[in-house]
Amino acid sequence: MTQFGRPAAHVDCMTNYWEPTAHLLHRPEDTFTADEQASVACLLAFFEEMDGVGPLTEDHLWCRNARDVEVFARRLQRLPIARDDAPETLLSWLNVQQSADLNSFQRARLEAIPGWSG
């Protein structure tokens, strides 16, 4: 059976990484921890990047790179490496994420990518 024209197997592998952060939007901003503030900012940038709107911020670029890595990872069924046709800048970004100080949304986003192990 398919859902929205996709094979069921593909639907089963999708991870809802954004919903925990989206629930924060129901709380007053002044109750957010520093991690929650950073996660919400990144989530909003993720939505804007998806819609092609908003300013080009560091969060937007982070979300764009995560999406680009996921495109390769889903096609390859693993993270891209140097011998693949992924741009060197994307491979470098991916390498930096292994030791970066990430917020909760970013960690969940990366964990949704096939082959990620942070």
C-alpha positions, -999 to +999 in steps of 0.1 A: +000+000+000+012+035-007+006+068+010+007+100-010+021+080-040+051+067-020+058+030-013+049+021+023+086+011+030+097+046+023+070+061+046+080+037+074+116+050+074+107+087+078+114+101+112+093+129+127+123+149+141+107+183+141+075+177+162+091+178+197+106+212+189+073+224+173+055+217+205+076+244+221+058+270+200+028+265+224+049+278+253+058+314+261+093+322+248+104+335+281+102+300+295+126+285+269+160+272+279+190+283+258+188+249+239+150+253+234+156+289+220+182+277+196+161+247+186+130+268+179+151+293+158+165+264+138+130+249+133+116+282+120+146+285+097+139+249+086+103+258+077+114+290+059+141+271+040+116+245+030+092+272+017+120+292+001+113+323+022+131+343+049+166+357+052+196+336+046+209+330+081+233+305+096+203+284+107+190+284+071+223+273+057+225+246+084+191+233+074+199+234+037+231+214+043+212+188+063+187+185+036+214+181+009+232+155+030+199+136+034+193+136-004+226+119-009+221+095+021+187+083+010+200+077-025+231+059-013+216+043+018+245+057+037+262+090+043+282+104+013+320+100+013+348+115-008+345+091-037+308+100-041+296+130-062+289+151-031+305+185-031+336+188-008+320+217+011+291+194+020+315+166+031+334+191+052+302+203+068+291+168+076+325+161+092+322+192+114+288+181+126+303+151+143+319+173+170+297+205+168+277+218+197+243+211+183+209+220+197+182+194+202+165+201+169+198+198+150+206+165+167+172+151+160+175+163+124+208+146+118+196+114+135+168+112+109+194+109+081+202+073+071+237+064+083+241+092+108+257+082+141+267+113+160 
